[in-house]
Structures are given as structure tokens and as C-alpha cells.
Amino acid sequence: MAAVVPDSDGFSLRLGGQLGTHARIKGGWFDPVPVVMTSAIVTWLLLMLKQAPCIQTDPGNPPNSFASLCYTDISVLYVNREPLWSGGSVFVTSGQPLEYPPLIGGFIALARWLAVRFGASVGPDVEWEDKLVASHIFFGVSAVMLFICFLSLVAIHLELGRKVASRHTQGVRVRGWDAIFVAASPVVLFTGLINWDLFAVALTSLTLLLWARCRPFAAGIALGLAVSAKFYALAIIPVLFLLCLRAAKPRAFLRFIGAAVLSWAAVNVPFMVISFGSWSYFWTFNADRGADLGSIWYMLQLAGVSYGSAKTVSILMVAGVTIGGLFIIGQVLDAPRRPRMPQVLLLVMVVFLVFNKVYSPQYVLWLLPVAVLARPKLFDLAVLTISEVLYTVAVWGFLDGVLGIGTGADRLYWAAVVLRCGTQLWFASRVVSDIENPWDDPVRVPFIDDPLGGVLDHEPDAAWIRPKGQPVLPHPMTALVKWLNQEPIHVTDD
């Protein structure tokens, strides 16, 4: 047997024994990169196979994409929007504008340009058969571009685990393996090609990576781009504001928000000048919509609740988000230790998604990377995944008519909506428990504070944050040493 390396009894007790002098925990078998990236490739190949039944070969006989669980907006939008198949501007100044932010419009325009290079016929006089073939090429090009976004997302999450290492693990990225929860997630298999969301998700995770690397200005630039693709990325702003407030780090936050504004303006202002009506359509479309597919408000409407107008639903949504926001503020400011950034971001996103006026199945892609960072526990993520998959299947059944209005089976769709909201709130409650008991947090145990906190990692709180008499935990590194050596951790009073 190999000799053991002298170490503290406490540390040995925690890990179940000491490493031998000839023990080796490096090498291919212990490197998450090959396994995780291979998993991502397999996931995408399975996704492409799942989409095969939705390829329309007969112009007069479209496939039932809902029953086949392979519906996608990508090809449907192409054949139904005249500017796309006719070669016009993606951001039209007349007719129906694009209901997406500018950067998604740019993504679509690039996909069409590449589709033409691969043989797609585009023009005002194109025949229906040629238009159909062009939509297939457009979808294929978009799928490749989104695959690149997905691989980038997985690579970013591998990098997010790089910092979480110590001398005790010989530099192994002990949290790097968490990226497999993204790479092999069934929700990607079910929703990855519904829309172009993975582009925005990759940009949002890039923002988190740059912030974790203590580059707030670069993180702000990435956030401005992410918001220009999907507005949900705005959730990062109040999260970092609260955490920087508690840590007395206003300069880092100001650099971050300043760069975000500049980046967002660089993308959006030209479109605002060229055609403000087309640019603003995304915002007015979402502001004016009433209770829509997948939301708790729509489910209640189907159950007989009358709102009177779309404005009432907007008021209810704002009220719900406000109440949830106040709860989050209390959690951030009162927690024994400043919460980790992904934890607070998860809470903000759950509040928004539960009370939002619509919840399309692909919205889970927004939540998945943050959920993995906030609480990387297999059981919790499995429960969340099962809930989201069941919800996605129920949505397609509802739109197909199998679970449609008046069938009697529509209550299964209602149940799926309630299950989805309840599971997201349950997952958030698990994160709240970690915030209230920071040293039981699966990410903090056993070596770290906030690996994605960037300038906030291991920083003390602002002097005003602790009311007189409130128990205060010791510095995390002091607590770590005591924990490893089985010493009691005492709290003090100001």
C-alpha cells in the first residue's frame, strides 16, 4: 500500500482518508472536458434526430409537429414572414415587424445570408416548393449556429468550474463536472431548437464568467449584448446591485452598468434611428399581450377567471414580481453570509418566470445554467428537469388539441402549469435554505466562498449591513480551517 501524506485529522475525516504518495487524480479519466463536451455533442445529435419528423417533404401535407414533439419557430417563421423568404430587410419598416430584439434579428439575418450561400432560393417571386426547401436550409444553418452557441455555453460552464479548486484536489476542477448537467440535460433535447434562445443564453453565461474573472467592464459589455438578444438577462443588474451594495463595492458595479449601457446602446440606437417603430415592436408586443400560453394567469383564465383587460394581467404580474423582489432583498441583506451571485440570480429569475404573462417551453433554457450554478445537486436538478419536460409535452398536447380547451383533458395542461410553477418555487426554496445556512451550501463546502463572485469573493460586508446584536459568522477561511479540523465554529455579536 502507498504511504500516506501527513495531513490534519479533520481534513482526513472529511474526505474519507488521505491520498497516498503515488496517488494520482489527474489525467483523462479525471478531466471533465472530454466527457462533458462529448455529452454535449451527443445531446445535440439526438436533438437533430428528434427534429427529423418535422421535415416537410410534401408541400400539401405538413407534418404534425406538436404530436411529434418537434415544433420549431425557426422554419415556421421563415415561411410565414414575407421579408425573410423574399430577401427583404429582417427589420422591416412596414408590415409586421420582427418580435425579437435586434441581436436576434441579426442572428436570423446571418442565418438567411448563409442559407442563400448554401443554395436557398430567396426572392419575391420564389415558388412555394423552393420556399419550403429554403426553409429547410435556413433551419439547418440555424441549427449549426445554435450548436456552436450550445458548445460555447458548455465550454463557459467548464471554465466557471476552473476556479473551484485547491491544493487538496491538486488543481482538479471539482466543480467543472457540474457542466455535464448542462451538456446532457434533457431540457436541451426537448427545447434547444424551438427558438434562438441558446444564443442569448450563451451571452448571459459569458457575462457571469467575465464577472467571475474580476472583469466588470467586460462583463458589462457582454450583458449589453445579452440584453440585446433576450431581455431576461436584465435580471443580472439588480442581483449585482444588491450584492455590491452589501459588499460596499459600488465602483465595480458602476463600471459594470456603465459598460452594459454603452454596449446596449451601440447595438440598439442605430435601429432606433432607422426605424423606431420596428425596434420598439418587441417591447410594445410584450407590454400589450394578455395572459398567454404557459402562464399561471392563462391557466386561471381557462379555469374561468376574468381579468377584463390585458392591463389587469400586467398589474398582477408587476405586483407578484414586486412582492417576490422584496423577499429577495430581505434574503440578500439578512443572510448570515452574503449569498453567492448565482443563488440570487436564480431567485430573481424564478420570481419573474412564475409571474410572467407567458412561459414558452424554451424559457427553461434561461433557467437551466443558473440552476446548475445555484444548486448543483442531482436530485434537485432531476426534479426540475422532469417537471419542465412534462410541461413541454403538455404544451404540445394542448396546442395539438389532445389536451385542448373543452376536451376534458385540458385539466392535465392546467396541472402541468401548476407543476412547473410549484417545482420552480420548490427549487428556489432549496436555494433559500442554502442562503440561510451558508456552510451547508453544496458549493461552499468545503473550500470556497463565492467562486463566481469576482470582486465580491471573500470580501467582508459593508459596516452598516449588520444591525447591533446580530450574530456574525467568522470569515469563511477561518471557518474553513476550523471545519476541517473538527473545531467548533463560534459566532460573535457586534
Rosetta blueprint (number, residue, H / E / L):
1 M L
2 A L
3 A L
4 V E
5 V L
6 P L
7 D L
8 S L
9 D H
10 G H
11 F H
12 S H
13 L H
14 R H
15 L H
16 G L
17 G L
18 Q L
19 L L
20 G E
21 T L
22 H L
23 A L
24 R L
25 I L
26 K L
27 G L
28 G H
29 W H
30 F H
31 D L
32 P H
33 V H
34 P H
35 V H
36 V H
37 M H
38 T H
39 S H
40 A H
41 I H
42 V H
43 T H
44 W H
45 L H
46 L H
47 L H
48 M H
49 L H
50 K H
51 Q H
52 A H
53 P H
54 C H
55 I L
56 Q L
57 T L
58 D L
59 P L
60 G L
61 N L
62 P L
63 P L
64 N L
65 S L
66 F L
67 A L
68 S L
69 L L
70 C L
71 Y L
72 T L
73 D H
74 I H
75 S H
76 V H
77 L H
78 Y H
79 V H
80 N H
81 R L
82 E H
83 P H
84 L H
85 W H
86 S H
87 G L
88 G L
89 S L
90 V L
91 F L
92 V L
93 T L
94 S L
95 G L
96 Q L
97 P L
98 L L
99 E L
100 Y L
101 P L
102 P H
103 L H
104 I H
105 G H
106 G H
107 F H
108 I H
109 A H
110 L H
111 A H
112 R H
113 W H
114 L H
115 A H
116 V H
117 R H
118 F L
119 G L
120 A L
121 S L
122 V L
123 G L
124 P L
125 D L
126 V L
127 E L
128 W H
129 E H
130 D H
131 K H
132 L H
133 V H
134 A H
135 S H
136 H H
137 I H
138 F H
139 F H
140 G H
141 V H
142 S H
143 A H
144 V H
145 M H
146 L H
147 F H
148 I H
149 C H
150 F H
151 L H
152 S H
153 L H
154 V H
155 A H
156 I H
157 H H
158 L H
159 E H
160 L H
161 G L
162 R L
163 K L
164 V L
165 A L
166 S L
167 R H
168 H H
169 T H
170 Q L
171 G L
172 V L
173 R L
174 V L
175 R L
176 G H
177 W H
178 D H
179 A H
180 I H
181 F H
182 V H
183 A H
184 A L
185 S L
186 P H
187 V H
188 V H
189 L H
190 F H
191 T H
192 G L
193 L L
194 I L
195 N L
196 W L
197 D H
198 L H
199 F H
200 A H
201 V H
202 A H
203 L H
204 T H
205 S H
206 L H
207 T H
208 L H
209 L H
210 L H
211 W H
212 A H
213 R L
214 C L
215 R L
216 P H
217 F H
218 A H
219 A H
220 G H
221 I H
222 A H
223 L H
224 G H
225 L H
226 A H
227 V H
228 S L
229 A L
230 K L
231 F H
232 Y H
233 A H
234 L H
235 A H
236 I H
237 I H
238 P H
239 V H
240 L H
241 F H
242 L H
243 L H
244 C H
245 L H
246 R H
247 A H
248 A L
249 K L
250 P H
251 R H
252 A H
253 F H
254 L H
255 R H
256 F H
257 I H
258 G H
259 A H
260 A H
261 V H
262 L H
263 S H
264 W H
265 A H
266 A H
267 V H
268 N H
269 V H
270 P H
271 F H
272 M H
273 V H
274 I H
275 S L
276 F H
277 G H
278 S H
279 W H
280 S H
281 Y H
282 F H
283 W H
284 T H
285 F H
286 N H
287 A H
288 D H
289 R L
290 G L
291 A L
292 D L
293 L L
294 G L
295 S L
296 I H
297 W H
298 Y H
299 M H
300 L H
301 Q H
302 L H
303 A L
304 G L
305 V L
306 S L
307 Y L
308 G L
309 S L
310 A H
311 K H
312 T H
313 V H
314 S H
315 I H
316 L H
317 M H
318 V H
319 A H
320 G H
321 V H
322 T H
323 I H
324 G H
325 G H
326 L H
327 F H
328 I H
329 I H
330 G H
331 Q H
332 V H
333 L H
334 D H
335 A L
336 P L
337 R L
338 R L
339 P L
340 R L
341 M H
342 P H
343 Q H
344 V H
345 L H
346 L H
347 L H
348 V H
349 M H
350 V H
351 V H
352 F H
353 L H
354 V H
355 F H
356 N L
357 K L
358 V L
359 Y L
360 S L
361 P H
362 Q H
363 Y H
364 V H
365 L H
366 W H
367 L H
368 L H
369 P H
370 V H
371 A H
372 V H
373 L H
374 A H
375 R L
376 P L
377 K L
378 L H
379 F H
380 D H
381 L H
382 A H
383 V H
384 L H
385 T H
386 I H
387 S H
388 E H
389 V H
390 L H
391 Y H
392 T H
393 V H
394 A H
395 V H
396 W H
397 G H
398 F H
399 L H
400 D H
401 G L
402 V L
403 L L
404 G L
405 I L
406 G L
407 T L
408 G L
409 A L
410 D H
411 R H
412 L H
413 Y H
414 W H
415 A H
416 A H
417 V H
418 V H
419 L H
420 R H
421 C H
422 G H
423 T H
424 Q H
425 L H
426 W H
427 F H
428 A H
429 S H
430 R H
431 V H
432 V H
433 S H
434 D H
435 I H
436 E H
437 N L
438 P H
439 W H
440 D H
441 D L
442 P L
443 V L
444 R L
445 V L
446 P L
447 F L
448 I L
449 D L
450 D L
451 P L
452 L L
453 G L
454 G H
455 V H
456 L H
457 D L
458 H L
459 E L
460 P L
461 D L
462 A L
463 A H
464 W H
465 I H
466 R L
467 P L
468 K L
469 G L
470 Q L
471 P E
472 V E
473 L L
474 P L
475 H L
476 P H
477 M H
478 T H
479 A H
480 L H
481 V H
482 K H
483 W H
484 L H
485 N L
486 Q L
487 E L
488 P L
489 I L
490 H L
491 V L
492 T E
493 D E
494 D L
